[in-house]
Amino acid sequence: MRPMDPYAAVRPLLLALDPETAHAVARTLLGLPLDWGRVGGVPDDPRLEVAVAGLRLRNPIGLAAGFDKDCSRLGPLGRLGFGYVVGGTVTRSPRVGNPRPRVVRDRRRRALVNAMGLPNPGAAAVAERLASTPATTSRWVSLADEALEDAVAALGLVAPHADAIELNASSPNAGWAHRAAHVEALTRAFVARARRPVFVKLPAGDAATALAIAEAAAAGGAAGLTCANTVPVAHPRLATGRGGLSGAPLAHRTPDLVAAVRERTGLPVHACGGIASAAEALACLEAGAATIQLYTGLVFEGPGLVGRIARGLLAELDARGVSVAQLAGT
Ligand SMILES: Cc1cc2nc3c(=O)[nH]c(=O)nc-3n(C[C@H](O)[C@H](O)[C@H](O)COP(=O)(O)O)c2cc1C
């Protein structure tokens, strides 16, 4: 039976609201005891399984960081069928983020520009939440403090409750993230203490910077790289005047960046940027990605997107007679 897609009814209402309000409504809905597995519609199929950095994932489709900043909805998001979910980004101390408006939606381009500024309740609150909620899929947490002492303190609180850590070395709001030596030092400190895989999320602005940060992360011992974050752009409707572009305009560049980063470092890569279809996911896997992550696609396509990508991948695997792991070369 075709899985239901209640988003068809809900989408016009959500897209009529301002983006942050729509996000709050979506999060409220995720808090309801609905059959999220049915909504997501992801088939349970061993051909979708992948192993990366010692983690076994039921499929290669991950939720990118920023959707569930306080990690309070990772349970239902996991039930939607994601192979893993990245909570956060979380910092040692709570942050309120930038002044509003800080998210702008462009329906025509299927894009967002955000300058959230990492609002989050802080590492201690998130650690408590993770400890008190059962995992429904592999749970990773994104962290981003500049000072080594703060970053390591946040890691100490959160890591025991996470399956992996993603160091956000790419927030458009954080100048430090583009300094390779600092990223290497942070990565090394995380790897020494985390006792689980440490992935580093790269900036997406220009390829040279992304590759320099990728090399720094590799030198620091990262288990893999997420490629990549939003692309910095000016936007007059944001209170800060600048933000990070995400969604469809990024889709064409993500496979090339994945291939370049993979070739330069040899590390597993999580492709991220504009993925909203099985074809786009496939292009990234063929470019050498171990997994894919998405955020903006979920906003425009709804929760049924996870299942549509999984079923599209399965159809392609059938046609080729391979598994995702073979396709992606993991
Ligand atoms: C509103 C919003 C908030 C985000 N917050 C974070 C964040 O806290 N940490 C992070 O690493 N990435 C964050 N991102 C970036 C996404 O994780 C992802 O890298 C980017 O949006 C590109 O993927 P997409 O085109 O599938 O959205 C955010 C993106 C959006 C749209």
The ligand as a Gaussian input file, in Angstrom:
#p B3LYP/6-31G(d) Opt

LIG

0 1
 C       17.182000      26.986000       9.114000
 C       18.483000      26.222000       9.017000
 C       19.241000      26.041000      10.163000
 C       20.441000      25.324000      10.084000
 N       21.166000      25.131000      11.240000
 C       22.314000      24.411000      11.181000
 C       23.046000      24.111000      12.346000
 O       22.651000      24.465000      13.470000
 N       24.205000      23.418000      12.224000
 C       24.673000      22.976000      11.012000
 O       25.724000      22.329000      10.954000
 N       23.978000      23.202000       9.887000
 C       22.821000      23.911000       9.941000
 N       22.119000      24.144000       8.800000
 C       22.668000      23.681000       7.497000
 C       22.095000      22.330000       7.092000
 O       22.432000      21.316000       8.017000
 C       22.655000      21.916000       5.706000
 O       24.059000      21.806000       5.788000
 C       22.326000      22.929000       4.637000
 O       21.044000      23.479000       4.817000
 C       22.407000      22.313000       3.221000
 O       21.555000      21.219000       3.098000
 P       20.050000      21.317000       2.494000
 O       20.169000      22.034000       1.167000
 O       19.580000      19.913000       2.376000
 O       19.272000      22.121000       3.467000
 C       20.910000      24.834000       8.843000
 C       20.118000      25.013000       7.703000
 C       18.916000      25.694000       7.770000
 C       18.100000      25.855000       6.524000

